[in-house]
Amino acid sequence: MRALAVLLFVLLFAAPWAPARADETPADLPAAERQAIQSVIQDQMKAFRADDAPAAFAYASPGIQGMFGDAGRFMAMVRTGYPMVYRPREARFGALVEVDGQLVQKVRVVGPDGRPALALYIMQRETDGTWKIDGCQLTEDDAVGA
């Protein structure tokens, strides 16, 4: 996961992000799967808004859950480190792209302070077919307010 985070960082600052294009979406991923990915992210954001730590933690991948150990620690990290995801004023889905063999859902968010950001959600498909969030990287995104 560290290698993917470094790759995402390099990609973010090596080239400007244009508006989402349909050809960025993996062609073989059915629309229902794309919707399932967006639903997981939306549902986790709803859990954050409700301060429902167990529900928010349930949308994280087993690897992320293992890193934090329990829902309380996970929620504390999100609250302090990811306020734009924890309490977004606005969230708009962008392209779903493949990076280093993993699906990454772009979400443009506006934080509680009014600052825009681009949240890059790394998605992981579980053996039971469900999708989990395997990480989130925030970066500045000037296009949100425009």
N, CA, C and O atoms as a GROMACS GRO file, in nm:
protein
  584
    1MET      N    1   0.083  -0.118   0.000
    1MET     CA    2   0.000   0.000   0.000
    1MET      C    3   0.088   0.125   0.000
    1MET      O    4   0.049   0.227  -0.058
    2ARG      N    5   0.203   0.121   0.064
    2ARG     CA    6   0.294   0.235   0.065
    2ARG      C    7   0.339   0.270  -0.075
    2ARG      O    8   0.346   0.388  -0.110
    3ALA      N    9   0.370   0.170  -0.156
    3ALA     CA   10   0.412   0.194  -0.294
    3ALA      C   11   0.301   0.262  -0.373
    3ALA      O   12   0.327   0.352  -0.453
    4LEU      N   13   0.176   0.220  -0.350
    4LEU     CA   14   0.064   0.281  -0.419
    4LEU      C   15   0.048   0.426  -0.377
    4LEU      O   16   0.022   0.512  -0.461
    5ALA      N   17   0.064   0.455  -0.249
    5ALA     CA   18   0.052   0.593  -0.201
    5ALA      C   19   0.159   0.682  -0.265
    5ALA      O   20   0.130   0.795  -0.304
    6VAL      N   21   0.280   0.631  -0.277
    6VAL     CA   22   0.388   0.706  -0.341
    6VAL      C   23   0.355   0.728  -0.488
    6VAL      O   24   0.374   0.838  -0.540
    7LEU      N   25   0.305   0.624  -0.555
    7LEU     CA   26   0.269   0.636  -0.695
    7LEU      C   27   0.158   0.739  -0.713
    7LEU      O   28   0.165   0.821  -0.804
    8LEU      N   29   0.057   0.736  -0.627
    8LEU     CA   30  -0.052   0.834  -0.636
    8LEU      C   31   0.003   0.975  -0.617
    8LEU      O   32  -0.037   1.066  -0.690
    9PHE      N   33   0.094   0.993  -0.523
    9PHE     CA   34   0.153   1.124  -0.499
    9PHE      C   35   0.225   1.174  -0.623
    9PHE      O   36   0.209   1.289  -0.663
   10VAL      N   37   0.306   1.087  -0.684
   10VAL     CA   38   0.380   1.123  -0.805
   10VAL      C   39   0.284   1.159  -0.918
   10VAL      O   40   0.303   1.259  -0.987
   11LEU      N   41   0.181   1.077  -0.936
   11LEU     CA   42   0.085   1.104  -1.042
   11LEU      C   43   0.011   1.235  -1.021
   11LEU      O   44  -0.018   1.307  -1.116
   12LEU      N   45  -0.020   1.265  -0.896
   12LEU     CA   46  -0.094   1.387  -0.867
   12LEU      C   47  -0.014   1.512  -0.899
   12LEU      O   48  -0.070   1.611  -0.947
   13PHE      N   49   0.115   1.509  -0.874
   13PHE     CA   50   0.196   1.628  -0.893
   13PHE      C   51   0.275   1.627  -1.022
   13PHE      O   52   0.338   1.728  -1.055
   14ALA      N   53   0.274   1.518  -1.096
   14ALA     CA   54   0.345   1.510  -1.222
   14ALA      C   55   0.258   1.558  -1.338
   14ALA      O   56   0.312   1.602  -1.440
   15ALA      N   57   0.128   1.551  -1.325
   15ALA     CA   58   0.039   1.591  -1.433
   15ALA      C   59  -0.087   1.652  -1.374
   15ALA      O   60  -0.136   1.605  -1.271
   16PRO      N   61  -0.140   1.756  -1.437
   16PRO     CA   62  -0.265   1.813  -1.386
   16PRO      C   63  -0.380   1.718  -1.409
   16PRO      O   64  -0.382   1.643  -1.507
   17TRP      N   65  -0.477   1.721  -1.317
   17TRP     CA   66  -0.596   1.636  -1.330
   17TRP      C   67  -0.700   1.712  -1.408
   17TRP      O   68  -0.747   1.818  -1.365
   18ALA      N   69  -0.735   1.658  -1.521
   18ALA     CA   70  -0.840   1.717  -1.604
   18ALA      C   71  -0.974   1.664  -1.556
   18ALA      O   72  -0.979   1.569  -1.477
   19PRO      N   73  -1.083   1.723  -1.602
   19PRO     CA   74  -1.213   1.666  -1.567
   19PRO      C   75  -1.221   1.519  -1.608
   19PRO      O   76  -1.156   1.477  -1.704
   20ALA      N   77  -1.299   1.444  -1.535
   20ALA     CA   78  -1.310   1.300  -1.559
   20ALA      C   79  -1.353   1.270  -1.701
   20ALA      O   80  -1.443   1.335  -1.755
   21ARG      N   81  -1.288   1.173  -1.763
   21ARG     CA   82  -1.324   1.127  -1.896
   21ARG      C   83  -1.372   0.984  -1.883
   21ARG      O   84  -1.322   0.908  -1.801
   22ALA      N   85  -1.468   0.948  -1.965
   22ALA     CA   86  -1.525   0.814  -1.958
   22ALA      C   87  -1.421   0.706  -1.984
   22ALA      O   88  -1.431   0.596  -1.930
   23ASP      N   89  -1.321   0.736  -2.067
   23ASP     CA   90  -1.223   0.633  -2.100
   23ASP      C   91  -1.124   0.606  -1.986
   23ASP      O   92  -1.042   0.515  -1.998
   24GLU      N   93  -1.131   0.682  -1.877
   24GLU     CA   94  -1.046   0.654  -1.761
   24GLU      C   95  -1.102   0.537  -1.680
   24GLU      O   96  -1.028   0.473  -1.606
   25THR      N   97  -1.231   0.510  -1.694
   25THR     CA   98  -1.294   0.402  -1.618
   25THR      C   99  -1.257   0.269  -1.680
   25THR      O  100  -1.265   0.253  -1.802
   26PRO      N  101  -1.216   0.173  -1.599
   26PRO     CA  102  -1.186   0.040  -1.654
   26PRO      C  103  -1.306  -0.012  -1.733
   26PRO      O  104  -1.417  -0.021  -1.681
   27ALA      N  105  -1.282  -0.046  -1.859
   27ALA     CA  106  -1.389  -0.083  -1.952
   27ALA      C  107  -1.464  -0.208  -1.909
   27ALA      O  108  -1.584  -0.221  -1.937
   28ASP      N  109  -1.398  -0.301  -1.843
   28ASP     CA  110  -1.463  -0.427  -1.810
   28ASP      C  111  -1.537  -0.425  -1.676
   28ASP      O  112  -1.587  -0.529  -1.633
   29LEU      N  113  -1.545  -0.312  -1.611
   29LEU     CA  114  -1.614  -0.304  -1.482
   29LEU      C  115  -1.759  -0.264  -1.506
   29LEU      O  116  -1.786  -0.155  -1.554
   30PRO      N  117  -1.853  -0.352  -1.472
   30PRO     CA  118  -1.995  -0.321  -1.494
   30PRO      C  119  -2.040  -0.199  -1.413
   30PRO      O  120  -1.984  -0.166  -1.309
   31ALA      N  121  -2.143  -0.134  -1.465
   31ALA     CA  122  -2.197  -0.015  -1.399
   31ALA      C  123  -2.241  -0.045  -1.256
   31ALA      O  124  -2.228   0.040  -1.168
   32ALA      N  125  -2.293  -0.164  -1.233
   32ALA     CA  126  -2.337  -0.202  -1.097
   32ALA      C  127  -2.219  -0.204  -1.000
   32ALA      O  128  -2.235  -0.170  -0.883
   33GLU      N  129  -2.102  -0.244  -1.047
   33GLU     CA  130  -1.983  -0.246  -0.962
   33GLU      C  131  -1.936  -0.104  -0.932
   33GLU      O  132  -1.897  -0.073  -0.819
   34ARG      N  133  -1.940  -0.017  -1.033
   34ARG     CA  134  -1.903   0.123  -1.010
   34ARG      C  135  -1.997   0.185  -0.907
   34ARG      O  136  -1.954   0.259  -0.818
   35GLN      N  137  -2.126   0.153  -0.918
   35GLN     CA  138  -2.225   0.205  -0.823
   35GLN      C  139  -2.200   0.149  -0.683
   35GLN      O  140  -2.215   0.220  -0.584
   36ALA      N  141  -2.163   0.022  -0.675
   36ALA     CA  142  -2.135  -0.040  -0.545
   36ALA      C  143  -2.016   0.029  -0.477
   36ALA      O  144  -2.019   0.051  -0.356
   37ILE      N  145  -1.915   0.064  -0.553
   37ILE     CA  146  -1.798   0.134  -0.500
   37ILE      C  147  -1.841   0.271  -0.445
   37ILE      O  148  -1.804   0.308  -0.334
   38GLN      N  149  -1.920   0.345  -0.522
   38GLN     CA  150  -1.965   0.476  -0.477
   38GLN      C  151  -2.054   0.463  -0.352
   38GLN      O  152  -2.047   0.547  -0.263
   39SER      N  153  -2.135   0.360  -0.347
   39SER     CA  154  -2.223   0.340  -0.231
   39SER      C  155  -2.143   0.316  -0.104
   39SER      O  156  -2.179   0.366   0.003
   40VAL      N  157  -2.035   0.239  -0.114
   40VAL     CA  158  -1.951   0.214   0.004
   40VAL      C  159  -1.895   0.346   0.057
   40VAL      O  160  -1.896   0.370   0.178
   41ILE      N  161  -1.847   0.429  -0.032
   41ILE     CA  162  -1.789   0.558   0.009
   41ILE      C  163  -1.897   0.647   0.068
   41ILE      O  164  -1.877   0.708   0.173
   42GLN      N  165  -2.012   0.656   0.002
   42GLN     CA  166  -2.123   0.737   0.053
   42GLN      C  167  -2.169   0.688   0.190
   42GLN      O  168  -2.193   0.767   0.281
   43ASP      N  169  -2.180   0.557   0.204
   43ASP     CA  170  -2.226   0.501   0.331
   43ASP      C  171  -2.127   0.526   0.443
   43ASP      O  172  -2.166   0.550   0.557
   44GLN      N  173  -1.997   0.520   0.411
   44GLN     CA  174  -1.899   0.551   0.515
   44GLN      C  175  -1.908   0.698   0.555
   44GLN      O  176  -1.900   0.732   0.674
   45MET      N  177  -1.926   0.786   0.457
   45MET     CA  178  -1.941   0.929   0.489
   45MET      C  179  -2.065   0.952   0.576
   45MET      O  180  -2.061   1.034   0.668
   46LYS      N  181  -2.174   0.881   0.548
   46LYS     CA  182  -2.294   0.892   0.632
   46LYS      C  183  -2.264   0.846   0.775
   46LYS      O  184  -2.309   0.909   0.871
   47ALA      N  185  -2.188   0.740   0.788
   47ALA     CA  186  -2.151   0.691   0.921
   47ALA      C  187  -2.064   0.793   0.993
   47ALA      O  188  -2.080   0.814   1.114
   48PHE      N  189  -1.973   0.859   0.922
   48PHE     CA  190  -1.892   0.965   0.984
   48PHE      C  191  -1.982   1.077   1.034
   48PHE      O  192  -1.966   1.124   1.147
   49ARG      N  193  -2.077   1.121   0.949
   49ARG     CA  194  -2.168   1.230   0.989
   49ARG      C  195  -2.248   1.194   1.114
   49ARG      O  196  -2.278   1.280   1.196
   50ALA      N  197  -2.282   1.067   1.128
   50ALA     CA  198  -2.360   1.020   1.243
   50ALA      C  199  -2.272   0.984   1.362
   50ALA      O  200  -2.323   0.942   1.466
   51ASP      N  201  -2.140   1.001   1.348
   51ASP     CA  202  -2.043   0.961   1.451
   51ASP      C  203  -2.062   0.814   1.489
   51ASP      O  204  -2.049   0.777   1.606
   52ASP      N  205  -2.092   0.732   1.390
   52ASP     CA  206  -2.111   0.588   1.409
   52ASP      C  207  -1.980   0.517   1.373
   52ASP      O  208  -1.963   0.467   1.262
   53ALA      N  209  -1.890   0.513   1.469
   53ALA     CA  210  -1.757   0.455   1.446
   53ALA      C  211  -1.762   0.310   1.400
   53ALA      O  212  -1.692   0.276   1.304
   54PRO      N  213  -1.840   0.223   1.463
   54PRO     CA  214  -1.844   0.083   1.416
   54PRO      C  215  -1.889   0.070   1.271
   54PRO      O  216  -1.832  -0.010   1.196
   55ALA      N  217  -1.989   0.147   1.230
   55ALA     CA  218  -2.036   0.140   1.091
   55ALA      C  219  -1.929   0.192   0.996
   55ALA      O  220  -1.903   0.129   0.894
   56ALA      N  221  -1.866   0.305   1.028
   56ALA     CA  222  -1.761   0.361   0.942
   56ALA      C  223  -1.644   0.264   0.930
   56ALA      O  224  -1.590   0.245   0.821
   57PHE      N  225  -1.607   0.202   1.039
   57PHE     CA  226  -1.495   0.106   1.043
   57PHE      C  227  -1.526  -0.017   0.958
   57PHE      O  228  -1.435  -0.076   0.899
   58ALA      N  229  -1.652  -0.056   0.952
   58ALA     CA  230  -1.692  -0.175   0.876
   58ALA      C  231  -1.668  -0.158   0.727
   58ALA      O  232  -1.654  -0.258   0.656
   59TYR      N  233  -1.662  -0.034   0.677
   59TYR     CA  234  -1.638  -0.010   0.534
   59TYR      C  235  -1.489  -0.012   0.499
   59TYR      O  236  -1.454  -0.008   0.382
   60ALA      N  237  -1.403  -0.017   0.599
   60ALA     CA  238  -1.259  -0.023   0.577
   60ALA      C  239  -1.217  -0.167   0.549
   60ALA      O  240  -1.278  -0.262   0.598
   61SER      N  241  -1.113  -0.181   0.468
   61SER     CA  242  -1.061  -0.314   0.434
   61SER      C  243  -1.002  -0.382   0.558
   61SER      O  244  -0.971  -0.316   0.656
   62PRO      N  245  -0.988  -0.513   0.552
   62PRO     CA  246  -0.925  -0.583   0.665
   62PRO      C  247  -0.786  -0.528   0.698
   62PRO      O  248  -0.747  -0.524   0.815
   63GLY      N  249  -0.712  -0.488   0.598
   63GLY     CA  250  -0.578  -0.431   0.623
   63GLY      C  251  -0.584  -0.302   0.702
   63GLY      O  252  -0.505  -0.281   0.794
   64ILE      N  253  -0.677  -0.216   0.666
   64ILE     CA  254  -0.694  -0.089   0.738
   64ILE      C  255  -0.745  -0.118   0.879
   64ILE      O  256  -0.698  -0.057   0.976
   65GLN      N  257  -0.840  -0.210   0.891
   65GLN     CA  258  -0.890  -0.245   1.024
   65GLN      C  259  -0.777  -0.299   1.112
   65GLN      O  260  -0.771  -0.268   1.230
   66GLY      N  261  -0.690  -0.379   1.054
   66GLY     CA  262  -0.577  -0.433   1.129
   66GLY      C  263  -0.480  -0.326   1.174
   66GLY      O  264  -0.422  -0.335   1.282
   67MET      N  265  -0.461  -0.223   1.091
   67MET     CA  266  -0.371  -0.113   1.128
   67MET      C  267  -0.421  -0.037   1.251
   67MET      O  268  -0.341   0.005   1.334
   68PHE      N  269  -0.553  -0.020   1.262
   68PHE     CA  270  -0.608   0.060   1.370
   68PHE      C  271  -0.658  -0.023   1.488
   68PHE      O  272  -0.662   0.026   1.601
   69GLY      N  273  -0.695  -0.146   1.462
   69GLY     CA  274  -0.734  -0.234   1.571
   69GLY      C  275  -0.877  -0.221   1.618
   69GLY      O  276  -0.942  -0.322   1.646
   70ASP      N  277  -0.928  -0.099   1.627
   70ASP     CA  278  -1.067  -0.084   1.669
   70ASP      C  279  -1.127   0.042   1.608
   70ASP      O  280  -1.057   0.130   1.558
   71ALA      N  281  -1.260   0.048   1.612
   71ALA     CA  282  -1.335   0.155   1.548
   71ALA      C  283  -1.305   0.292   1.611
   71ALA      O  284  -1.303   0.393   1.541
   72GLY      N  285  -1.284   0.295   1.741
   72GLY     CA  286  -1.256   0.422   1.808
   72GLY      C  287  -1.129   0.488   1.760
   72GLY      O  288  -1.127   0.608   1.733
   73ARG      N  289  -1.022   0.411   1.748
   73ARG     CA  290  -0.895   0.466   1.699
   73ARG      C  291  -0.908   0.511   1.555
   73ARG      O  292  -0.856   0.616   1.516
   74PHE      N  293  -0.978   0.430   1.476
   74PHE     CA  294  -0.999   0.465   1.335
   74PHE      C  295  -1.075   0.598   1.324
   74PHE      O  296  -1.035   0.687   1.249
   75MET      N  297  -1.182   0.612   1.400
   75MET     CA  298  -1.263   0.734   1.395
   75MET      C  299  -1.183   0.854   1.442
   75MET      O  300  -1.196   0.962   1.385
   76ALA      N  301  -1.102   0.838   1.544
   76ALA     CA  302  -1.019   0.949   1.593
   76ALA      C  303  -0.921   0.995   1.485
   76ALA      O  304  -0.899   1.115   1.467
   77MET      N  305  -0.862   0.899   1.414
   77MET     CA  306  -0.769   0.934   1.306
   77MET      C  307  -0.841   1.010   1.196
   77MET      O  308  -0.790   1.111   1.148
   78VAL      N  309  -0.958   0.964   1.155
   78VAL     CA  310  -1.032   1.031   1.048
   78VAL      C  311  -1.074   1.170   1.093
   78VAL      O  312  -1.061   1.266   1.017
   79ARG      N  313  -1.123   1.182   1.214
   79ARG     CA  314  -1.169   1.311   1.267
   79ARG      C  315  -1.057   1.415   1.264
   79ARG      O  316  -1.080   1.530   1.226
   80THR      N  317  -0.937   1.376   1.302
   80THR     CA  318  -0.827   1.473   1.308
   80THR      C  319  -0.749   1.485   1.178
   80THR      O  320  -0.704   1.594   1.143
   81GLY      N  321  -0.733   1.376   1.106
   81GLY     CA  322  -0.650   1.377   0.986
   81GLY      C  323  -0.722   1.397   0.854
   81GLY      O  324  -0.661   1.433   0.754
   82TYR      N  325  -0.853   1.374   0.853
   82TYR     CA  326  -0.931   1.380   0.730
   82TYR      C  327  -1.062   1.458   0.750
   82TYR      O  328  -1.169   1.404   0.722
   83PRO      N  329  -1.056   1.582   0.799
   83PRO     CA  330  -1.180   1.656   0.826
   83PRO      C  331  -1.265   1.675   0.700
   83PRO      O  332  -1.388   1.686   0.710
   84MET      N  333  -1.203   1.680   0.583
   84MET     CA  334  -1.278   1.699   0.459
   84MET      C  335  -1.364   1.578   0.425
   84MET      O  336  -1.464   1.590   0.355
   85VAL      N  337  -1.323   1.461   0.474
   85VAL     CA  338  -1.399   1.338   0.452
   85VAL      C  339  -1.493   1.314   0.570
   85VAL      O  340  -1.604   1.264   0.554
   86TYR      N  341  -1.447   1.351   0.687
   86TYR     CA  342  -1.526   1.332   0.810
   86TYR      C  343  -1.651   1.418   0.810
   86TYR      O  344  -1.759   1.371   0.848
   87ARG      N  345  -1.639   1.543   0.770
   87ARG     CA  346  -1.752   1.636   0.768
   87ARG      C  347  -1.751   1.719   0.638
   87ARG      O  348  -1.735   1.841   0.645
   88PRO      N  349  -1.768   1.656   0.524
   88PRO     CA  350  -1.766   1.734   0.400
   88PRO      C  351  -1.891   1.821   0.385
   88PRO      O  352  -2.001   1.779   0.421
   89ARG      N  353  -1.871   1.939   0.333
   89ARG     CA  354  -1.986   2.024   0.297
   89ARG      C  355  -2.048   1.972   0.168
   89ARG      O  356  -2.168   1.982   0.145
   90GLU      N  357  -1.961   1.915   0.085
   90GLU     CA  358  -2.003   1.868  -0.046
   90GLU      C  359  -1.912   1.753  -0.087
   90GLU      O  360  -1.794   1.752  -0.052
   91ALA      N  361  -1.967   1.658  -0.161
   91ALA     CA  362  -1.888   1.547  -0.215
   91ALA      C  363  -1.944   1.513  -0.353
   91ALA      O  364  -2.064   1.487  -0.367
   92ARG      N  365  -1.857   1.514  -0.454
   92ARG     CA  366  -1.898   1.480  -0.591
   92ARG      C  367  -1.804   1.374  -0.646
   92ARG      O  368  -1.682   1.389  -0.641
   93PHE      N  369  -1.861   1.269  -0.699
   93PHE     CA  370  -1.780   1.161  -0.754
   93PHE      C  371  -1.725   1.200  -0.890
   93PHE      O  372  -1.793   1.257  -0.974
   94GLY      N  373  -1.598   1.166  -0.908
   94GLY     CA  374  -1.531   1.185  -1.036
   94GLY      C  375  -1.508   1.049  -1.100
   94GLY      O  376  -1.588   0.957  -1.086
   95ALA      N  377  -1.398   1.039  -1.170
   95ALA     CA  378  -1.366   0.917  -1.243
   95ALA      C  379  -1.322   0.805  -1.150
   95ALA      O  380  -1.270   0.828  -1.041
   96LEU      N  381  -1.346   0.685  -1.196
   96LEU     CA  382  -1.291   0.565  -1.133
   96LEU      C  383  -1.178   0.520  -1.223
   96LEU      O  384  -1.200   0.490  -1.340
   97VAL      N  385  -1.056   0.516  -1.170
   97VAL     CA  386  -0.940   0.485  -1.252
   97VAL      C  387  -0.865   0.366  -1.192
   97VAL      O  388  -0.883   0.330  -1.076
   98GLU      N  389  -0.782   0.308  -1.275
   98GLU     CA  390  -0.698   0.199  -1.228
   98GLU      C  391  -0.555   0.251  -1.214
   98GLU      O  392  -0.500   0.308  -1.308
   99VAL      N  393  -0.497   0.231  -1.097
   99VAL     CA  394  -0.360   0.274  -1.069
   99VAL      C  395  -0.286   0.156  -1.009
   99VAL      O  396  -0.324   0.104  -0.904
  100ASP      N  397  -0.182   0.113  -1.075
  100ASP     CA  398  -0.100   0.004  -1.025
  100ASP      C  399  -0.183  -0.120  -0.992
  100ASP      O  400  -0.160  -0.188  -0.891
  101GLY      N  401  -0.282  -0.149  -1.078
  101GLY     CA  402  -0.364  -0.267  -1.060
  101GLY      C  403  -0.476  -0.254  -0.959
  101GLY      O  404  -0.549  -0.351  -0.934
  102GLN      N  405  -0.492  -0.136  -0.898
  102GLN     CA  406  -0.599  -0.116  -0.801
  102GLN      C  407  -0.694  -0.009  -0.851
  102GLN      O  408  -0.653   0.085  -0.920
  103LEU      N  409  -0.821  -0.023  -0.816
  103LEU     CA  410  -0.919   0.078  -0.853
  103LEU      C  411  -0.915   0.193  -0.754
  103LEU      O  412  -0.911   0.173  -0.633
  104VAL      N  413  -0.916   0.315  -0.809
  104VAL     CA  414  -0.911   0.436  -0.728
  104VAL      C  415  -1.029   0.524  -0.770
  104VAL      O  416  -1.040   0.563  -0.886
  105GLN      N  417  -1.116   0.554  -0.674
  105GLN     CA  418  -1.232   0.639  -0.700
  105GLN      C  419  -1.197   0.782  -0.659
  105GLN      O  420  -1.160   0.807  -0.544
  106LYS      N  421  -1.208   0.874  -0.754
  106LYS     CA  422  -1.185   1.015  -0.725
  106LYS      C  423  -1.314   1.076  -0.672
  106LYS      O  424  -1.421   1.058  -0.729
  107VAL      N  425  -1.302   1.150  -0.561
  107VAL     CA  426  -1.416   1.220  -0.504
  107VAL      C  427  -1.372   1.362  -0.471
  107VAL      O  428  -1.279   1.384  -0.393
  108ARG      N  429  -1.439   1.457  -0.532
  108ARG     CA  430  -1.409   1.597  -0.501
  108ARG      C  431  -1.492   1.635  -0.378
  108ARG      O  432  -1.614   1.621  -0.378
  109VAL      N  433  -1.424   1.682  -0.275
  109VAL     CA  434  -1.490   1.719  -0.150
  109VAL      C  435  -1.460   1.864  -0.116
  109VAL      O  436  -1.357   1.919  -0.155
  110VAL      N  437  -1.552   1.923  -0.042
  110VAL     CA  438  -1.530   2.055   0.015
  110VAL      C  439  -1.538   2.035   0.165
  110VAL      O  440  -1.638   1.987   0.217
  111GLY      N  441  -1.431   2.072   0.233
  111GLY     CA  442  -1.423   2.050   0.376
  111GLY      C  443  -1.509   2.146   0.456
  111GLY      O  444  -1.568   2.238   0.400
  112PRO      N  445  -1.516   2.124   0.587
  112PRO     CA  446  -1.597   2.209   0.674
  112PRO      C  447  -1.550   2.355   0.674
  112PRO      O  448  -1.626   2.445   0.708
  113ASP      N  449  -1.424   2.376   0.637
  113ASP     CA  450  -1.369   2.512   0.631
  113ASP      C  451  -1.388   2.575   0.494
  113ASP      O  452  -1.344   2.688   0.472
  114GLY      N  453  -1.454   2.504   0.401
  114GLY     CA  454  -1.478   2.557   0.268
  114GLY      C  455  -1.368   2.528   0.167
  114GLY      O  456  -1.379   2.565   0.050
  115ARG      N  457  -1.262   2.463   0.212
  115ARG     CA  458  -1.150   2.433   0.122
  115ARG      C  459  -1.179   2.307   0.041
  115ARG      O  460  -1.224   2.206   0.096
  116PRO      N  461  -1.154   2.312  -0.090
  116PRO     CA  462  -1.174   2.194  -0.174
  116PRO      C  463  -1.056   2.099  -0.166
  116PRO      O  464  -0.944   2.139  -0.136
  117ALA      N  465  -1.083   1.973  -0.194
  117ALA     CA  466  -0.978   1.872  -0.200
  117ALA      C  467  -1.024   1.760  -0.293
  117ALA      O  468  -1.143   1.746  -0.322
  118LEU      N  469  -0.929   1.684  -0.338
  118LEU     CA  470  -0.957   1.564  -0.414
  118LEU      C  471  -0.922   1.447  -0.324
  118LEU      O  472  -0.807   1.431  -0.283
  119ALA      N  473  -1.022   1.364  -0.295
  119ALA     CA  474  -1.001   1.243  -0.215
  119ALA      C  475  -0.988   1.126  -0.311
  119ALA      O  476  -1.074   1.105  -0.396
  120LEU      N  477  -0.881   1.052  -0.298
  120LEU     CA  478  -0.855   0.935  -0.382
  120LEU      C  479  -0.876   0.812  -0.297
  120LEU      O  480  -0.794   0.780  -0.210
  121TYR      N  481  -0.985   0.742  -0.320
  121TYR     CA  482  -1.020   0.623  -0.244
  121TYR      C  483  -0.967   0.499  -0.314
  121TYR      O  484  -1.006   0.469  -0.428
  122ILE      N  485  -0.879   0.428  -0.248
  122ILE     CA  486  -0.827   0.302  -0.300
  122ILE      C  487  -0.926   0.193  -0.258
  122ILE      O  488  -0.953   0.174  -0.140
  123MET      N  489  -0.978   0.122  -0.357
  123MET     CA  490  -1.083   0.025  -0.332
  123MET      C  491  -1.028  -0.117  -0.343
  123MET      O  492  -0.940  -0.145  -0.424
  124GLN      N  493  -1.083  -0.205  -0.261
  124GLN     CA  494  -1.040  -0.345  -0.258
  124GLN      C  495  -1.164  -0.434  -0.264
  124GLN      O  496  -1.258  -0.418  -0.185
  125ARG      N  497  -1.163  -0.526  -0.357
  125ARG     CA  498  -1.273  -0.622  -0.366
  125ARG      C  499  -1.242  -0.742  -0.278
  125ARG      O  500  -1.136  -0.802  -0.288
  126GLU      N  501  -1.337  -0.774  -0.191
  126GLU     CA  502  -1.320  -0.886  -0.098
  126GLU      C  503  -1.361  -1.018  -0.164
  126GLU      O  504  -1.426  -1.018  -0.269
  127THR      N  505  -1.324  -1.128  -0.103
  127THR     CA  506  -1.354  -1.259  -0.159
  127THR      C  507  -1.504  -1.285  -0.168
  127THR      O  508  -1.548  -1.366  -0.250
  128ASP      N  509  -1.583  -1.216  -0.085
  128ASP     CA  510  -1.728  -1.233  -0.091
  128ASP      C  511  -1.793  -1.142  -0.196
  128ASP      O  512  -1.915  -1.141  -0.210
  129GLY      N  513  -1.710  -1.066  -0.269
  129GLY     CA  514  -1.760  -0.980  -0.375
  129GLY      C  515  -1.790  -0.838  -0.334
  129GLY      O  516  -1.820  -0.754  -0.419
  130THR      N  517  -1.784  -0.808  -0.204
  130THR     CA  518  -1.811  -0.672  -0.157
  130THR      C  519  -1.687  -0.585  -0.177
  130THR      O  520  -1.576  -0.635  -0.193
  131TRP      N  521  -1.709  -0.455  -0.175
  131TRP     CA  522  -1.600  -0.359  -0.188
  131TRP      C  523  -1.571  -0.297  -0.052
  131TRP      O  524  -1.663  -0.269   0.025
  132LYS      N  525  -1.443  -0.275  -0.024
  132LYS     CA  526  -1.399  -0.208   0.099
  132LYS      C  527  -1.302  -0.097   0.061
  132LYS      O  528  -1.241  -0.100  -0.046
  133ILE      N  529  -1.288  -0.002   0.150
  133ILE     CA  530  -1.195   0.110   0.129
  133ILE      C  531  -1.060   0.070   0.188
  133ILE      O  532  -1.049   0.040   0.307
  134ASP      N  533  -0.957   0.070   0.103
  134ASP     CA  534  -0.824   0.028   0.143
  134ASP      C  535  -0.728   0.145   0.162
  134ASP      O  536  -0.607   0.126   0.170
  135GLY      N  537  -0.782   0.263   0.168
  135GLY     CA  538  -0.700   0.381   0.190
  135GLY      C  539  -0.764   0.501   0.124
  135GLY      O  540  -0.847   0.488   0.034
  136CYS      N  541  -0.725   0.618   0.170
  136CYS     CA  542  -0.774   0.743   0.113
  136CYS      C  543  -0.661   0.844   0.119
  136CYS      O  544  -0.597   0.863   0.222
  137GLN      N  545  -0.636   0.907   0.006
  137GLN     CA  546  -0.532   1.010  -0.002
  137GLN      C  547  -0.600   1.141  -0.037
  137GLN      O  548  -0.679   1.147  -0.131
  138LEU      N  549  -0.571   1.246   0.038
  138LEU     CA  550  -0.625   1.379   0.009
  138LEU      C  551  -0.518   1.466  -0.055
  138LEU      O  552  -0.401   1.460  -0.018
  139THR      N  553  -0.561   1.545  -0.151
  139THR     CA  554  -0.473   1.643  -0.213
  139THR      C  555  -0.555   1.766  -0.245
  139THR      O  556  -0.678   1.760  -0.252
  140GLU      N  557  -0.489   1.878  -0.263
  140GLU     CA  558  -0.560   2.001  -0.298
  140GLU      C  559  -0.624   1.985  -0.434
  140GLU      O  560  -0.569   1.918  -0.522
  141ASP      N  561  -0.740   2.047  -0.452
  141ASP     CA  562  -0.811   2.040  -0.579
  141ASP      C  563  -0.879   2.172  -0.605
  141ASP      O  564  -0.988   2.198  -0.555
  142ASP      N  565  -0.815   2.255  -0.684
  142ASP     CA  566  -0.868   2.388  -0.712
  142ASP      C  567  -0.994   2.384  -0.798
  142ASP      O  568  -1.068   2.482  -0.802
  143ALA      N  569  -1.020   2.273  -0.867
  143ALA     CA  570  -1.134   2.265  -0.958
  143ALA      C  571  -1.267   2.250  -0.886
  143ALA      O  572  -1.372   2.268  -0.948
  144VAL      N  573  -1.267   2.217  -0.758
  144VAL     CA  574  -1.392   2.190  -0.687
  144VAL      C  575  -1.482   2.312  -0.684
  144VAL      O  576  -1.602   2.302  -0.712
  145GLY      N  577  -1.427   2.426  -0.652
  145GLY     CA  578  -1.510   2.545  -0.638
  145GLY      C  579  -1.544   2.610  -0.770
  145GLY      O  580  -1.631   2.697  -0.774
  146ALA      N  581  -1.481   2.570  -0.877
  146ALA     CA  582  -1.502   2.635  -1.006
  146ALA      C  583  -1.621   2.581  -1.080
  146ALA      O  584  -1.651   2.626  -1.191
   0.00000   0.00000   0.00000
